[in-house]
């Protein structure tokens, strides 16, 4: 979840071990006495779905092909729960069921976990799974989490492969939630507790150093993370079943709270995800809120570009954007375009004409605006994406589709590819 990769991925807070009597918080008491909370880090915006094992393990998203509900397992195991992620990198989140019976394992409908995979054959009694895009490749994988020997997580890939100690002396109710807090395209974990108020402590982004979300939380209150407003960064929502299953996100259309189910089942909990797959080239163009990061995310995922939304690729495109200098000027333009004098909606300074566009300079570079029922950023994304895929810039696309593993190398490779084409850009590799 990027910036966040295409919506990639809903990331989640684990599997319930012994019961699902309290939704969401995942207390490590006798095993886990609570269900999972899920965090999405995607191109968003994310929405919540309610899930239950009552009458079979099922979930009910508000959008996408499973809207109206889907039965995932008609005869679930006693500890079986759902987590969500974009397992195959197609831009849409799907659910997977998780159990510790027969080893800590996950069963997804697509991607590397299709058919089931045992993550840990002999899991600790409190062991759960958290999903996230740890390496920024646009696909979610899982990490196993335990408090045995300290609160630690062990992802399948990314910089913390091999395991990382998050808190050597965790509180009795301390758990992990994952999200792309700073919009760099990679998910990281944050620890959460209700002791001293419902609070979250991340290593980066607005929760670095810790933030109290709710000073006097309800006894069942938990956090769910997601990109609620589609800006490429995850924030949290607090969730409770007191007075009905409801969630209160920090931003987005449901800020202020939304009732999901006024009469929830005893084990009912929430997952978050981009169930419809609103990734490329939509979301921030629909909300007219593109930033340098979310524009880069969506350009990489644009049909015909179809490049992996890795941290190195996003960095390379953002440096290209900064050198070209365009972008600022659409309505409600983000402060992140402060370096740009314009043209509006055109970070890469294409001269492609779109409905309502006007000319910026003698090179024919275009200014985009809200027009004909579409936003300024819709036309800007369409123009830049269509220009890049018009058949003249295969060298740039080739480099984007096979990114280097580090930011500097990929930035230089993209800069060299751009200069070698007819895009009209002079060398800027020195900015990398």
BELFENTA-V27453 format. One record per residue. N is the residue number from 0. PSI is psi as a letter, one per 20 degrees, with the letter a starting at -180 (none if undefined). BURIAL is b if it has 24 or more other C-alpha atoms within 12 Angstrom, else e. D_CENTER is the distance of its C-alpha to the mean C-alpha in whole Angstrom. Layout:
N,PSI,BURIAL,D_CENTER
N,PSI,BURIAL,D_CENTER
//
This chain:
0,none,b,2
1,none,b,6
2,r,b,8
3,q,b,5
4,q,b,6
5,k,b,8
6,i,b,5
7,m,b,5
8,p,b,5
9,p,b,6
10,q,b,7
11,r,b,11
12,l,b,14
13,r,b,17
14,q,b,20
15,p,b,23
16,g,b,26
17,h,b,29
18,r,b,28
19,l,b,26
20,i,b,28
21,p,b,26
22,p,b,22
23,h,b,19
24,h,b,20
25,l,b,21
26,p,b,24
27,n,b,26
28,e,b,29
29,n,e,31
30,c,b,28
31,p,b,25
32,j,b,27
33,r,b,24
34,a,b,21
35,q,b,17
36,q,b,14
37,q,b,11
38,p,b,8
39,q,b,4
40,n,b,1
41,a,b,3
42,h,b,6
43,a,b,7
44,q,b,9
45,q,b,8
46,q,b,12
47,q,b,13
48,q,b,16
49,q,b,19
50,q,b,20
51,q,b,23
52,i,b,26
53,o,b,29
54,j,e,30
55,q,e,28
56,o,b,24
57,q,b,23
58,q,b,20
59,n,b,20
60,q,b,17
61,i,b,18
62,r,b,17
63,a,b,17
64,i,e,19
65,j,e,20
66,p,e,20
67,i,e,23
68,q,e,22
69,p,b,22
70,o,b,25
71,h,b,23
72,o,b,26
73,h,e,29
74,m,e,30
75,q,e,28
76,r,b,29
77,h,e,30
78,j,b,26
79,p,b,24
80,r,b,21
81,q,b,17
82,r,b,14
83,q,b,11
84,r,b,9
85,n,b,9
86,h,b,12
87,j,b,14
88,k,b,11
89,j,b,13
90,j,b,10
91,p,b,11
92,q,b,10
93,r,b,13
94,q,b,15
95,q,b,17
96,q,b,20
97,q,b,20
98,r,b,24
99,j,b,26
100,o,b,29
101,j,e,30
102,q,e,28
103,o,b,24
104,q,b,23
105,q,b,20
106,o,b,21
107,r,b,18
108,i,e,19
109,r,b,18
110,a,b,17
111,i,b,19
112,j,b,19
113,p,e,21
114,i,e,24
115,q,e,23
116,p,b,23
117,p,b,24
118,h,b,22
119,o,b,25
120,h,e,29
121,m,e,30
122,q,b,27
123,r,b,28
124,h,b,29
125,j,b,26
126,p,b,23
127,r,b,20
128,q,b,17
129,p,b,13
130,q,b,11
131,r,b,8
132,n,b,8
133,h,b,11
134,j,b,12
135,k,b,10
136,j,b,12
137,j,b,9
138,q,b,10
139,q,b,9
140,r,b,12
141,q,b,14
142,q,b,16
143,q,b,19
144,p,b,20
145,q,b,23
146,j,b,25
147,o,b,28
148,j,e,29
149,q,e,27
150,o,b,23
151,q,b,21
152,q,b,19
153,n,b,19
154,r,b,16
155,h,b,17
156,a,b,16
157,a,b,15
158,i,e,18
159,j,e,18
160,p,e,20
161,i,e,23
162,q,e,22
163,p,b,21
164,o,b,23
165,h,b,21
166,o,b,24
167,h,e,27
168,m,e,29
169,q,b,26
170,r,e,27
171,h,e,28
172,j,b,25
173,p,b,23
174,r,b,19
175,q,b,16
176,q,b,12
177,q,b,9
178,r,b,7
179,n,b,6
180,h,b,9
181,j,b,11
182,k,b,9
183,j,b,10
184,i,b,8
185,q,b,8
186,q,b,8
187,r,b,11
188,q,b,13
189,q,b,14
190,q,b,18
191,q,b,19
192,r,b,22
193,i,b,24
194,o,b,27
195,k,e,28
196,q,e,26
197,o,b,22
198,q,b,21
199,q,b,18
200,o,b,18
201,r,b,15
202,i,e,17
203,r,b,15
204,a,b,14
205,i,b,16
206,j,b,16
207,p,e,18
208,i,e,21
209,q,e,20
210,p,b,20
211,o,b,22
212,h,b,20
213,o,b,23
214,h,e,27
215,m,e,28
216,q,b,26
217,r,e,27
218,h,e,28
219,j,b,25
220,p,b,22
221,r,b,19
222,p,b,16
223,p,b,12
224,q,b,9
225,r,b,7
226,n,b,6
227,h,b,10
228,j,b,11
229,k,b,9
230,j,b,10
231,j,b,7
232,q,b,7
233,q,b,7
234,r,b,10
235,q,b,12
236,q,b,14
237,q,b,18
238,p,b,19
239,q,b,23
240,j,b,25
241,o,b,28
242,j,e,29
243,q,e,27
244,o,b,23
245,q,b,21
246,q,b,18
247,n,b,18
248,q,b,15
249,h,b,16
250,a,b,15
251,a,b,15
252,h,e,17
253,j,e,18
254,p,e,18
255,i,e,22
256,q,e,21
257,p,b,21
258,p,b,23
259,g,b,21
260,o,b,25
261,i,e,28
262,m,e,29
263,q,b,27
264,r,e,28
265,h,b,29
266,j,b,26
267,p,b,23
268,r,b,20
269,q,b,16
270,q,b,13
271,q,b,10
272,r,b,8
273,n,b,9
274,h,b,12
275,i,b,14
276,l,b,12
277,k,b,12
278,e,b,10
279,q,b,13
280,k,b,15
281,d,b,15
282,f,b,13
283,i,b,14
284,h,b,17
285,g,b,17
286,i,b,17
287,l,b,19
288,k,b,17
289,p,b,16
290,r,b,15
291,h,b,16
292,g,b,13
293,h,b,11
294,g,b,15
295,g,b,14
296,g,b,11
297,h,b,13
298,g,b,16
299,h,b,15
300,j,b,14
301,p,b,17
302,p,b,20
303,h,b,22
304,g,b,20
305,l,b,18
306,q,b,17
307,p,b,14
308,m,b,11
309,r,b,12
310,h,b,13
311,h,b,16
312,g,b,16
313,g,b,14
314,g,b,17
315,g,b,20
316,h,b,19
317,h,b,18
318,h,b,22
319,g,b,23
320,g,b,22
321,h,b,24
322,g,b,27
323,h,b,27
324,i,b,27
325,r,b,26
326,g,b,23
327,q,b,25
328,i,b,27
329,q,b,25
330,q,e,25
331,k,e,23
332,p,b,22
333,q,b,20
334,i,e,22
335,i,b,20
336,j,b,22
337,h,e,25
338,i,e,26
339,p,b,27
340,i,e,30
341,a,b,29
342,q,b,29
343,p,b,26
344,j,b,23
345,m,b,25
346,h,b,23
347,j,b,25
348,l,b,28
349,q,b,29
350,j,b,32
351,p,b,31
352,p,b,32
353,r,b,30
354,p,e,32
355,i,e,33
356,q,b,32
357,r,b,35
358,p,e,36
359,g,b,35
360,a,e,37
361,i,e,40
362,i,e,37
363,j,e,36
364,p,b,33
365,q,b,31
366,p,b,30
367,q,b,28
368,r,b,28
369,p,b,27
370,q,e,30
371,k,e,30
372,j,e,28
373,q,e,25
374,r,b,23
375,g,b,24
376,h,b,21
377,g,b,21
378,h,b,24
379,g,b,23
380,g,b,20
381,g,b,23
382,g,b,25
383,g,b,23
384,g,b,22
385,h,b,25
386,g,b,27
387,h,b,25
388,k,b,26
389,j,e,29
390,i,e,31
391,i,e,32
392,k,b,29
393,h,e,28
394,h,b,29
395,g,b,26
396,h,b,24
397,g,b,25
398,h,b,24
399,h,b,20
400,i,b,20
401,m,b,22
402,q,b,20
403,r,b,22
404,i,b,20
405,q,e,21
406,g,b,20
407,g,b,24
408,g,b,25
409,h,b,22
410,g,b,23
411,g,b,27
412,g,b,26
413,g,b,25
414,g,b,27
415,h,b,30
416,g,b,29
417,g,b,29
418,h,e,32
419,i,e,33
420,a,e,33
421,j,e,34
422,h,b,31
423,j,e,34
424,p,b,32
425,r,e,34
426,p,b,33
427,j,b,30
428,h,b,29
429,i,e,31
430,i,e,28
431,none,b,26
//
